Amino acid sequence: MGLLHRFGHEDLLRCRFALSPLWETQQAVRTLKRPDRQGYHLPWLRGIRAAAAGLDLRPLWLLMPHRGHTADFVGPPPSGPAVSFGEELAQVRAADPAAAREDMLKALACTPGAPDSELGRSLVADPARSVQELADLLERAWSVLVEPHWPRLRALLEADVLFHSRRLAAGGLEALFDGLHPDLSWDSASLTLTIERPAHHERVLGGQGLLLMPSAFIWPHIAGGFDPPWQPTVVYPARGIGALWTPVREDAPAALARLLGRGRADVLCALEEPASTTALAHRLGTAPSTVSAHLKVLQEAGLLISARHGHQVRYERTPLAIALVSGTAATPIAQP
């Protein structure tokens, strides 16, 4: 029993990672309705509560049953490793109305009474209109729930990808899958990746490979089962979310300077947003060569990640660095 992903030999070479701001938005919407997902995110919930009260999220919630199928077209796997929210939203708006209607019917069937509810009937009566209205709602949810926090979320997700990419390089798929989630298991003899589920479902990858996507808001769950035409995908909880929403303490820079040295502490504290070596040197009034040396040490210590943007390399804090700058231990928040 479970959700099975059947690999062929060509699929073994086509496992890759991606980030999705649209997926985080969809899952943030779900988290508002699911107390079992809120433990680590209580500081975020307190911060967005007033603004979120102005959103009518019922149409999206109706397509996100507690168990069963969630409409894939409102949160499809991303088309590339680092797409923007705007690019993903355009994909939602371009959804075929007939296919979207079938997707909505499948999701509604997982909640007793939903297909016959006034809202449920309205969604499927005019799927072309519903697709655009749901896209509008996702855009508003992004701007309120996720966009203000996206730099912090993105740093967390990119640090997770870096960590698991190194595991993949060091130990192959077995080492990678062993650390993603307790409900995930890999059988090298049958080339099958299984997510434990009470029901049985199979997806043959068919040469497309598997997309692996970390998510902050899916915690503590794991998702898979994207059927054609979607790319086979597994979404798993990102590492380090215990430190994700820790507030910055006023005395943290001084303590951090004693730990790392003043120069490296200044560099780390200056990275509120991703920045290049040149930008940091200008911001700190320090020679670029000095900043570069500090960045190298901080990255080797696992406190920074880097990514190329055009001709620039920009640096961001990892979750460990966020916890150090905040001066707060990364301890879980009790479940409500």
C-alpha positions in Angstrom: 0.0 0.0 0.0 1.1 3.5 -0.6 1.9 6.0 -3.3 4.5 4.3 -5.5 6.9 6.1 -7.9 8.3 3.5 -10.4 11.7 4.4 -11.8 13.3 3.3 -15.0 17.0 3.3 -15.4 16.8 6.6 -17.4 14.9 8.2 -14.4 17.8 7.6 -12.1 19.8 10.3 -14.0 16.9 12.8 -14.0 16.2 13.5 -10.4 16.4 17.3 -9.7 15.4 19.9 -7.3 13.2 23.0 -7.7 11.6 25.8 -5.7 8.1 27.0 -6.1 6.7 30.3 -4.6 3.3 29.3 -5.9 3.4 26.0 -4.0 4.5 27.8 -0.8 1.5 30.2 -1.3 -0.9 27.3 -1.8 0.5 25.5 1.3 0.4 28.7 3.3 -3.3 29.0 2.5 -3.8 25.4 3.6 -1.8 26.0 6.8 -4.3 28.7 7.9 -7.0 26.0 8.0 -4.9 23.1 9.4 -3.9 23.3 13.1 -1.7 20.2 12.6 0.6 22.3 10.4 0.8 25.4 12.5 3.2 24.5 15.3 6.4 26.0 13.9 4.5 28.7 12.1 2.7 30.4 15.0 4.9 33.6 14.8 4.0 33.9 11.1 0.4 33.3 11.8 0.3 36.1 14.4 2.0 38.4 12.0 -0.4 37.9 9.1 -3.6 37.3 11.0 -5.1 40.7 10.5 -4.2 41.0 6.8 -5.4 37.4 6.1 -8.8 38.2 7.6 -9.4 40.2 4.5 -9.0 37.2 2.2 -11.9 35.0 1.3 -10.0 31.7 0.9 -13.0 29.4 0.9 -12.8 28.5 -2.9 -9.2 27.4 -2.4 -9.9 25.5 0.8 -12.8 23.6 -0.8 -10.3 22.3 -3.3 -7.8 21.3 -0.6 -9.5 18.4 1.3 -8.1 17.2 4.5 -7.4 13.8 2.9 -7.4 12.9 -0.8 -6.9 14.8 -4.0 -6.0 18.5 -4.1 -6.7 20.2 -7.4 -3.3 20.1 -9.1 -3.8 23.0 -11.5 -3.8 25.5 -8.6 -0.4 24.3 -7.5 1.3 22.5 -10.4 4.9 21.4 -10.3 7.1 24.3 -11.5 8.4 24.3 -15.0 12.0 25.1 -14.0 14.3 25.0 -11.0 13.8 28.7 -10.0 10.7 30.1 -11.6 9.1 33.3 -10.3 5.6 33.5 -8.8 4.4 35.5 -11.9 5.6 32.7 -14.2 3.8 30.1 -12.2 0.6 32.2 -11.9 0.6 32.5 -15.7 0.6 28.7 -15.9 -2.4 28.6 -13.6 -4.3 31.2 -15.7 -3.5 29.1 -18.9 -5.1 25.9 -17.4 -7.5 24.2 -19.8 -11.1 24.8 -18.4 -12.3 21.3 -19.2 -9.3 19.7 -17.5 -9.6 22.1 -14.6 -13.2 21.1 -14.2 -12.3 17.5 -13.9 -9.6 18.3 -11.4 -12.0 20.3 -9.3 -14.6 17.5 -9.4 -12.0 15.1 -8.2 -11.0 17.3 -5.3 -14.6 18.1 -4.3 -15.4 14.4 -4.2 -13.0 14.0 -1.3 -15.1 16.2 1.0 -18.6 15.1 2.0 -21.2 17.5 0.7 -18.7 19.7 -1.2 -19.9 18.7 -4.8 -23.5 19.7 -3.9 -22.6 22.9 -2.0 -23.4 26.2 -3.5 -19.7 27.1 -3.8 -18.8 23.7 -5.2 -21.5 23.9 -7.9 -20.4 27.5 -8.7 -16.8 26.4 -9.2 -17.6 23.7 -11.8 -20.5 25.5 -13.5 -18.1 27.9 -15.3 -14.6 26.5 -15.1 -13.1 29.2 -17.3 -14.3 31.9 -14.9 -13.3 29.8 -11.9 -9.7 29.3 -13.2 -9.2 33.1 -13.5 -10.9 33.8 -10.1 -8.8 31.2 -8.4 -5.6 32.7 -10.0 -6.7 36.1 -8.7 -7.2 34.7 -5.2 -3.7 33.0 -5.3 -2.2 36.3 -6.3 -3.8 38.1 -3.4 -2.7 35.3 -1.0 0.9 35.5 -2.3 1.0 39.3 -1.7 -0.4 39.0 1.9 0.9 35.6 3.2 4.2 34.8 1.4 5.8 37.6 -0.6 6.8 39.8 2.4 8.6 36.7 3.8 9.9 35.2 0.6 13.6 36.2 1.0 13.7 34.3 4.3 11.7 31.4 3.0 13.8 31.2 -0.2 17.0 31.1 1.9 15.6 28.2 3.9 14.6 26.2 0.8 17.8 26.9 -1.1 19.9 25.8 2.0 17.8 22.6 2.0 18.5 21.9 -1.7 22.2 22.5 -1.1 22.3 20.0 1.8 20.4 17.3 0.0 22.4 17.8 -3.2 25.5 17.1 -1.3 23.9 13.9 0.1 23.0 12.8 -3.4 26.5 13.5 -4.6 28.1 11.6 -1.7 25.7 8.6 -1.3 23.4 8.4 -4.3 19.7 8.1 -4.3 19.6 5.8 -1.3 21.3 8.4 0.9 19.1 11.2 -0.5 15.8 9.5 0.0 16.8 8.1 3.4 16.8 11.6 4.9 13.8 13.3 3.3 10.9 12.1 5.4 10.0 9.1 7.7 7.1 8.1 5.4 9.4 7.8 2.4 11.2 4.6 1.5 13.4 3.6 -1.4 13.7 0.0 -2.8 16.8 -0.2 -4.9 15.9 -3.7 -6.2 12.6 -2.6 -7.8 13.6 1.0 -8.3 10.5 2.1 -6.4 10.1 5.2 -4.2 7.1 4.8 -1.8 5.2 7.3 0.3 3.2 5.5 3.0 -0.5 5.9 2.4 -3.6 3.9 3.4 -4.6 3.7 -0.3 -2.6 2.3 -3.3 -1.6 4.4 -6.3 1.3 4.1 -8.8 3.0 6.6 -11.0 5.4 5.3 -13.7 8.0 8.0 -14.3 8.5 7.0 -17.8 11.8 8.8 -18.4 10.7 12.1 -17.0 12.6 11.6 -13.8 11.5 12.9 -10.4 11.2 16.5 -9.3 12.1 17.0 -5.6 10.7 20.2 -4.0 11.3 21.3 -0.4 8.5 23.3 1.3 8.3 25.1 4.6 4.5 25.0 4.9 3.9 21.3 4.0 5.5 20.3 7.4 5.0 17.7 8.9 3.6 16.0 5.8 4.9 14.9 2.4 3.1 15.0 -0.9 3.3 13.2 -4.3 1.1 11.6 -6.8 1.0 14.2 -9.5 -0.5 12.4 -12.5 -0.1 13.3 -16.2 0.2 15.8 -17.6 2.2 17.0 -14.5 5.8 16.3 -13.9 6.3 13.5 -11.3 7.0 15.3 -8.1 7.6 14.7 -4.4 7.2 17.7 -2.0 8.8 17.3 1.4 9.4 19.4 4.5 12.5 21.6 4.3 15.1 21.3 7.0 15.6 24.0 9.6 12.0 25.4 10.0 12.4 25.5 13.7 14.6 28.6 13.3 12.6 30.1 10.4 10.5 32.6 12.3 12.9 33.4 15.2 13.0 37.2 15.9 16.2 39.2 15.9 17.5 40.0 19.4 19.1 43.4 19.9 22.1 41.9 21.7 22.7 39.3 19.0 25.3 41.3 17.0 27.6 41.8 20.0 27.4 38.1 21.0 27.9 37.1 17.4 31.0 39.3 17.1 32.5 37.5 20.1 31.8 34.1 18.4 32.8 34.8 14.8 34.9 38.0 15.0 33.6 41.5 14.2 34.3 41.4 10.5 32.4 38.1 9.8 29.6 39.1 12.2 29.2 42.4 10.3 29.0 40.6 7.0 26.5 38.1 8.3 24.3 40.8 9.9 24.4 42.9 6.7 22.8 40.0 4.7 19.2 40.9 5.5 18.7 40.5 1.7 20.7 38.5 -0.8 23.7 40.6 -1.8 26.9 40.4 -3.9 30.5 40.9 -2.6 30.6 44.3 -4.2 27.3 45.4 -2.7 28.3 44.2 0.8 31.7 45.9 0.6 29.9 49.2 -0.3 27.4 48.7 2.4 30.0 48.0 5.1 32.7 50.4 3.8 35.2 47.6 3.5 37.5 46.4 0.8 35.8 43.8 -1.5 38.8 41.4 -1.0 38.2 41.5 2.8 34.4 40.8 2.4 35.2 38.0 -0.1 37.5 36.3 2.5 34.8 36.6 5.2 32.2 35.2 2.8 34.3 32.2 1.9 34.8 31.3 5.6 31.1 31.8 6.4 30.0 29.7 3.4 32.5 26.9 4.3 30.9 26.9 7.8 27.5 26.4 6.4 26.2 29.8 7.3 25.7 31.1 3.7 24.6 29.8 0.3 25.4 31.4 -3.0 23.6 31.6 -6.3 24.5 33.2 -9.6 22.2 36.0 -10.9 23.4 37.1 -14.3 27.0 38.2 -13.9 26.8 38.4 -10.1 27.1 35.9 -7.3 24.7 36.7 -4.4 25.0 35.4 -0.9 22.2 34.5 1.5 21.9 33.3 5.1 21.2 29.6 5.8 18.7 28.7 8.5 21.6 28.1 10.9 22.8 31.7 10.2 19.3 33.1 10.7 19.2 31.4 14.1 22.7 32.7 15.0 21.8 36.3 14.0 18.6 36.1 15.9 20.3 34.8 19.0 17.5 32.3 19.5 17.9 28.6 19.8 16.1 26.6 17.1 13.6 24.8 19.3 10.2 23.7 18.1 7.1 25.6 19.1 4.6 23.5 20.9 1.6 22.4 19.0 -1.5 24.3 19.8 
